[in-house]
Amino acid sequence: MINSTSHQSWLFYSPLAKQAVLLKDDLLDPVDQLLEDPALVDLVQQCLAARSPASARTGRPGIPPDRVLRCCVMKHLNGPVSFCSTSLTL
C-alpha cells in the first residue's frame, strides 16, 4: 500500500520544528525545491504502484513517494555507498 506523507503530531514537534528551520544546507535547499514538484511525486507514486497489480491498495503501508525520492537523491549525492550508510545519514 502506498501512503501519502503524514506528520505525526506530538508534544515536542513545535519546538523542534522551529530549530530545524534554522538549519541550512546550500546544496540541498535548491534540490528540495525541485523535489516538491507534484508531477515528479506523482510519477514516483505511479512507478511504486506498478510493482505489482495490487500494491497501491493492499499490503503493509510503505514509504511515501516523496520520501522515496528524497532517499534516492541523498544516495546519489553521497556517492556509491551502502543502504546502511545512507539510512544512517538520513
NORKA-V451123 format. One record per residue. N is the residue number from 0. BURIAL is I if it has 24 or more other ideal C-beta (glycine too) atoms within 12 Angstrom, else O. Layout:
N_BURIAL / N_BURIAL
This chain:
0_O / 1_I / 2_O / 3_O / 4_O / 5_O / 6_O / 7_O / 8_O / 9_O / 10_O / 11_O / 12_O / 13_O / 14_O / 15_O / 16_O / 17_O / 18_O / 19_O / 20_O / 21_O / 22_O / 23_O / 24_O / 25_O / 26_O / 27_O / 28_O / 29_O / 30_O / 31_O / 32_O / 33_O / 34_I / 35_O / 36_O / 37_O / 38_O / 39_O / 40_I / 41_O / 42_O / 43_I / 44_I / 45_O / 46_O / 47_I / 48_O / 49_O / 50_O / 51_O / 52_O / 53_O / 54_O / 55_O / 56_O / 57_O / 58_O / 59_O / 60_O / 61_O / 62_O / 63_O / 64_I / 65_I / 66_I / 67_I / 68_I / 69_I / 70_O / 71_O / 72_I / 73_I / 74_O / 75_O / 76_O / 77_O / 78_O / 79_O / 80_O / 81_O / 82_O / 83_O / 84_O / 85_O / 86_O / 87_O / 88_O / 89_O
